[in-house]
Amino acid sequence: MEQGARALLLISSFIYTWQYAWADESDKLRPDYQEGIETLKLFLDATNEKMTAPVQVSFNSEPSLF
């Protein structure tokens, strides 16, 4: 096998191995990612509730000291 073909085989096997290693790492990170997404959803839901809650407004004509 000539040197160029050997180098190409080495590079392609490295890329093949790297793709599987990357897939394994992303599988490990997936639960943390999903937990973060769920936390953000809960935060946005709570924020939306607070932003849409009715507010009492008083138009009192007497000046307040505070």
KETORSE-499714 format. One line per field, with one value per atom (N, C-alpha, C): residue number from 1; atom name; x, y, z; chain. Coordinates in Angstrom, 1 decimal, padded with zeros to 4 digits. Each point is the difference from the previous one (the first is absolute). Layout:
<nodes>
zalum c(NUM | ...)
voke c(CA | ...)
u c(X | ...)
v c(Y | ...)
w c(Z | ...)
dodo c(A | ...)
</nodes>
This chain:
<nodes>
zalum c(1 | 1 | 1 | 2 | 2 | 2 | 3 | 3 | 3 | 4 | 4 | 4 | 5 | 5 | 5 | 6 | 6 | 6 | 7 | 7 | 7 | 8 | 8 | 8 | 9 | 9 | 9 | 10 | 10 | 10 | 11 | 11 | 11 | 12 | 12 | 12 | 13 | 13 | 13 | 14 | 14 | 14 | 15 | 15 | 15 | 16 | 16 | 16 | 17 | 17 | 17 | 18 | 18 | 18 | 19 | 19 | 19 | 20 | 20 | 20 | 21 | 21 | 21 | 22 | 22 | 22 | 23 | 23 | 23 | 24 | 24 | 24 | 25 | 25 | 25 | 26 | 26 | 26 | 27 | 27 | 27 | 28 | 28 | 28 | 29 | 29 | 29 | 30 | 30 | 30 | 31 | 31 | 31 | 32 | 32 | 32 | 33 | 33 | 33 | 34 | 34 | 34 | 35 | 35 | 35 | 36 | 36 | 36 | 37 | 37 | 37 | 38 | 38 | 38 | 39 | 39 | 39 | 40 | 40 | 40 | 41 | 41 | 41 | 42 | 42 | 42 | 43 | 43 | 43 | 44 | 44 | 44 | 45 | 45 | 45 | 46 | 46 | 46 | 47 | 47 | 47 | 48 | 48 | 48 | 49 | 49 | 49 | 50 | 50 | 50 | 51 | 51 | 51 | 52 | 52 | 52 | 53 | 53 | 53 | 54 | 54 | 54 | 55 | 55 | 55 | 56 | 56 | 56 | 57 | 57 | 57 | 58 | 58 | 58 | 59 | 59 | 59 | 60 | 60 | 60 | 61 | 61 | 61 | 62 | 62 | 62 | 63 | 63 | 63 | 64 | 64 | 64 | 65 | 65 | 65 | 66 | 66 | 66)
voke c(N | CA | C | N | CA | C | N | CA | C | N | CA | C | N | CA | C | N | CA | C | N | CA | C | N | CA | C | N | CA | C | N | CA | C | N | CA | C | N | CA | C | N | CA | C | N | CA | C | N | CA | C | N | CA | C | N | CA | C | N | CA | C | N | CA | C | N | CA | C | N | CA | C | N | CA | C | N | CA | C | N | CA | C | N | CA | C | N | CA | C | N | CA | C | N | CA | C | N | CA | C | N | CA | C | N | CA | C | N | CA | C | N | CA | C | N | CA | C | N | CA | C | N | CA | C | N | CA | C | N | CA | C | N | CA | C | N | CA | C | N | CA | C | N | CA | C | N | CA | C | N | CA | C | N | CA | C | N | CA | C | N | CA | C | N | CA | C | N | CA | C | N | CA | C | N | CA | C | N | CA | C | N | CA | C | N | CA | C | N | CA | C | N | CA | C | N | CA | C | N | CA | C | N | CA | C | N | CA | C | N | CA | C | N | CA | C | N | CA | C | N | CA | C | N | CA | C | N | CA | C)
u c(000.9 | -000.9 | 000.9 | -000.3 | 000.9 | -000.3 | 000.9 | -000.1 | -001.2 | -000.4 | -001.2 | -001.3 | -000.1 | -001.2 | 000.0 | 001.1 | 000.1 | -000.4 | 000.5 | -000.4 | -001.5 | -000.6 | -001.4 | -000.8 | 000.4 | -000.6 | 000.1 | 001.1 | 000.2 | -000.9 | -000.1 | -000.9 | -001.5 | -000.4 | -001.4 | -000.3 | 000.9 | -000.3 | -000.1 | 000.9 | -000.1 | -001.3 | -000.5 | -001.3 | -001.1 | 000.0 | -001.0 | 000.0 | 001.1 | 000.1 | -000.5 | 000.4 | -000.3 | -001.5 | -000.7 | -001.4 | -000.7 | 000.4 | -000.6 | 000.3 | 001.2 | 000.4 | -000.9 | -000.2 | -000.9 | -001.4 | -000.5 | -001.4 | -000.1 | 001.0 | 000.0 | 000.0 | 000.8 | 000.0 | -001.3 | -000.6 | -001.3 | -001.1 | 000.1 | -001.0 | 000.2 | 001.2 | 000.3 | -000.5 | 000.0 | -000.4 | -001.5 | -000.7 | -001.4 | -000.9 | 000.2 | -000.8 | 000.2 | 001.2 | 000.3 | -000.7 | 000.1 | -000.6 | -001.5 | -000.6 | -001.5 | -000.4 | 000.8 | -000.3 | 000.0 | 001.0 | 000.1 | -001.2 | -000.4 | -001.2 | -001.2 | -000.2 | -001.2 | 000.0 | 001.2 | 000.1 | -000.3 | 000.4 | -000.3 | -001.5 | -000.6 | -001.5 | -000.7 | 000.4 | -000.7 | 000.2 | 001.2 | 000.3 | -000.9 | -000.1 | -000.8 | -001.5 | -000.4 | -001.5 | -000.3 | 000.9 | -000.2 | 000.1 | 000.9 | 000.1 | -001.2 | -000.5 | -001.2 | -001.2 | -000.1 | -001.1 | 000.1 | 001.2 | 000.2 | -000.3 | 000.4 | -000.2 | -001.5 | -000.7 | -001.4 | -001.0 | 000.5 | -000.8 | -000.6 | -001.3 | -000.6 | 000.7 | 000.0 | 000.7 | -001.1 | 000.0 | -000.9 | 000.6 | -000.8 | 000.4 | -001.0 | 000.5 | -000.8 | 000.2 | -001.1 | 000.1 | -000.5 | 000.7 | -000.4 | 000.4 | -000.9 | 000.2 | 000.8 | 000.1 | 000.7 | 001.5 | 000.8 | 001.5 | 000.5 | 000.9 | 000.5 | 001.4 | 000.3 | 001.2 | 001.2 | -000.4 | 001.0 | -000.1)
v c(-001.2 | 001.2 | 001.2 | 000.9 | 001.2 | 001.0 | 000.9 | 000.9 | 000.9 | 000.5 | 000.9 | -000.8 | -001.2 | -000.8 | -000.4 | -000.3 | -000.3 | 001.2 | 001.1 | 001.3 | 000.2 | -000.2 | 000.2 | -001.0 | -001.3 | -001.0 | 000.4 | 000.5 | 000.4 | 001.2 | 000.9 | 001.2 | -000.4 | -000.9 | -000.4 | -000.8 | -000.9 | -000.7 | 000.9 | 001.0 | 001.0 | 000.7 | 000.5 | 000.7 | -000.9 | -001.3 | -001.0 | -000.2 | -000.1 | -000.2 | 001.2 | 001.2 | 001.3 | 000.2 | -000.4 | 000.2 | -000.9 | -001.2 | -000.8 | 000.5 | 000.5 | 000.6 | 001.2 | 000.8 | 001.2 | -000.4 | -001.0 | -000.5 | -000.5 | -000.7 | -000.4 | 001.1 | 001.0 | 001.2 | 000.8 | 000.1 | 000.7 | -000.8 | -001.3 | -000.8 | 000.2 | 000.2 | 000.2 | 001.4 | 001.0 | 001.3 | 000.2 | -000.8 | 000.1 | 000.2 | -000.8 | 000.2 | 001.4 | 000.5 | 001.3 | 001.1 | -000.2 | 000.9 | 000.1 | -001.2 | -000.1 | 000.6 | -000.2 | 000.6 | 001.5 | 000.5 | 001.5 | 000.5 | -000.6 | 000.4 | 000.0 | -001.1 | 000.0 | 001.1 | 000.3 | 001.1 | 001.3 | 000.2 | 001.3 | 000.1 | -001.1 | 000.0 | 000.3 | -000.6 | 000.4 | 001.4 | 000.6 | 001.4 | 000.9 | -000.3 | 000.8 | -000.1 | -001.2 | -000.1 | 000.8 | 000.0 | 000.8 | 001.5 | 000.4 | 001.4 | 000.4 | -000.8 | 000.4 | 000.1 | -000.9 | 000.2 | 001.3 | 000.4 | 001.2 | 001.2 | 000.0 | 001.1 | 000.2 | -001.1 | 000.1 | 000.1 | 000.0 | 000.1 | 001.4 | 000.1 | 001.3 | 000.8 | 001.3 | 001.0 | 000.9 | 000.3 | 000.9 | 001.4 | 000.9 | 001.4 | 000.9 | 000.9 | 001.0 | 001.4 | 000.7 | 001.4 | 000.9 | -000.1 | 000.8 | 001.4 | 001.0 | 001.4 | 000.6 | -000.7 | 000.6 | -000.3 | 001.0 | -000.3 | -000.9 | -000.8 | -000.9 | 000.5 | -000.3 | 000.5 | -001.0 | -001.2 | -001.0 | -000.4)
w c(000.0 | 000.0 | 000.0 | -000.9 | 000.0 | 001.1 | 000.3 | 001.1 | 000.0 | -001.1 | -000.1 | 000.4 | -000.5 | 000.3 | 001.5 | 000.5 | 001.4 | 000.9 | -000.4 | 000.8 | -000.1 | -001.2 | -000.2 | 000.8 | 000.1 | 000.8 | 001.5 | 000.4 | 001.4 | 000.4 | -000.9 | 000.2 | 000.0 | -000.9 | 000.0 | 001.2 | 000.5 | 001.2 | 001.2 | 000.0 | 001.1 | 000.1 | -001.2 | -000.1 | 000.4 | -000.4 | 000.4 | 001.5 | 000.6 | 001.4 | 000.8 | -000.5 | 000.6 | 000.0 | -001.1 | -000.1 | 001.1 | 000.2 | 001.0 | 001.4 | 000.2 | 001.3 | 000.3 | -001.0 | 000.1 | 000.3 | -000.7 | 000.3 | 001.4 | 000.5 | 001.4 | 001.0 | -000.3 | 000.9 | 000.0 | -001.2 | 000.0 | 000.7 | -000.1 | 000.8 | 001.5 | 000.5 | 001.4 | 000.4 | -000.9 | 000.3 | -000.1 | -000.7 | -000.3 | 001.2 | 001.1 | 001.2 | 000.6 | 000.1 | 000.5 | -000.8 | -001.3 | -001.0 | 000.2 | 000.1 | 000.2 | 001.3 | 001.1 | 001.3 | -000.1 | -000.7 | -000.2 | -000.7 | -001.1 | -000.7 | 000.8 | 000.8 | 000.9 | 001.1 | 000.5 | 001.0 | -000.7 | -001.2 | -000.7 | -000.3 | -000.3 | -000.3 | 001.3 | 001.1 | 001.3 | 000.4 | -000.3 | 000.3 | -000.9 | -001.3 | -000.9 | 000.4 | 000.4 | 000.4 | 001.2 | 001.0 | 001.2 | -000.3 | -000.8 | -000.4 | -000.8 | -000.9 | -000.7 | 000.9 | 001.0 | 001.0 | 000.7 | 000.5 | 000.7 | -000.9 | -001.2 | -000.9 | -000.4 | 000.0 | -000.4 | 001.2 | 001.2 | 001.2 | 000.0 | 000.5 | 000.1 | 001.1 | -000.2 | 000.9 | 000.5 | 001.3 | 000.6 | -000.2 | -000.5 | -000.2 | 000.7 | 000.8 | 000.7 | -000.5 | -000.3 | -000.5 | 001.1 | 001.1 | 001.2 | -000.2 | 000.2 | -000.2 | 001.1 | 001.2 | 001.1 | -000.1 | 000.2 | -000.1 | 001.1 | -000.3 | 001.0 | 000.5 | 001.2 | 000.6 | -000.4 | -000.4 | -000.3 | -001.4)
dodo c(A | A | A | A | A | A | A | A | A | A | A | A | A | A | A | A | A | A | A | A | A | A | A | A | A | A | A | A | A | A | A | A | A | A | A | A | A | A | A | A | A | A | A | A | A | A | A | A | A | A | A | A | A | A | A | A | A | A | A | A | A | A | A | A | A | A | A | A | A | A | A | A | A | A | A | A | A | A | A | A | A | A | A | A | A | A | A | A | A | A | A | A | A | A | A | A | A | A | A | A | A | A | A | A | A | A | A | A | A | A | A | A | A | A | A | A | A | A | A | A | A | A | A | A | A | A | A | A | A | A | A | A | A | A | A | A | A | A | A | A | A | A | A | A | A | A | A | A | A | A | A | A | A | A | A | A | A | A | A | A | A | A | A | A | A | A | A | A | A | A | A | A | A | A | A | A | A | A | A | A | A | A | A | A | A | A | A | A | A | A | A | A | A | A | A | A | A | A)
</nodes>
